[in-house]
Amino acid sequence: KNYTAPRMVLAASGVEHQELLAVAEPLLSDLPNVPPPEAPKSVYVGGDFRCQADSA
């Protein structure tokens, strides 16, 4: 459930792109490609905060 294509990032350094693809594609190509879960809508709750400084 958590290991799906939209949730993963493959990062590498010092490797040619085609070389990385040749290694990664056979290992990762069978991962489910499901749409990412819908993010919950944010709800604005107004408010006011005032801190009176002591000017003495």
C-alpha positions as CSV (number, residue, x, y, z in Angstrom):
1,K,0.0,0.0,0.0
2,N,2.8,2.5,0.9
3,Y,5.3,1.3,-1.7
4,T,3.7,2.7,-4.9
5,A,5.3,4.6,-7.8
6,P,3.9,8.0,-6.9
7,R,5.3,7.8,-3.3
8,M,8.8,6.8,-4.3
9,V,11.9,8.7,-5.4
10,L,15.0,7.1,-6.8
11,A,18.2,9.2,-6.4
12,A,21.7,8.4,-7.4
13,S,25.0,10.3,-7.8
14,G,28.0,9.5,-10.0
15,V,26.0,7.1,-12.3
16,E,25.0,7.6,-15.9
17,H,21.3,8.0,-16.4
18,Q,21.0,5.1,-18.8
19,E,23.0,2.9,-16.5
20,L,20.7,3.7,-13.6
21,L,17.6,2.9,-15.7
22,A,19.1,-0.4,-16.8
23,V,19.4,-1.4,-13.1
24,A,16.3,0.2,-11.7
25,E,13.6,-0.6,-14.3
26,P,13.7,-4.4,-13.9
27,L,13.5,-4.0,-10.1
28,L,10.8,-1.3,-9.9
29,S,8.7,-1.8,-13.0
30,D,6.1,-4.0,-11.2
31,L,5.3,-1.5,-8.5
32,P,1.6,-0.5,-8.6
33,N,1.0,2.9,-10.2
34,V,-2.0,4.2,-8.3
35,P,-3.1,7.8,-8.0
36,P,-1.7,9.6,-4.9
37,P,-4.0,9.9,-2.0
38,E,-6.1,13.0,-1.9
39,A,-4.7,15.6,0.5
40,P,-7.2,16.8,3.1
41,K,-8.5,20.3,2.5
42,S,-7.1,22.9,4.9
43,V,-9.6,24.8,7.0
44,Y,-8.9,28.4,8.0
45,V,-9.7,29.2,11.6
46,G,-9.4,32.9,12.2
47,G,-7.8,34.3,15.3
48,D,-6.0,37.2,16.9
49,F,-3.0,37.3,19.1
50,R,-1.7,40.5,20.7
51,C,1.3,40.6,23.0
52,Q,1.7,43.9,24.9
53,A,5.4,44.8,25.4
54,D,6.6,46.2,28.6
55,S,8.1,49.6,27.6
56,A,9.5,50.5,30.9
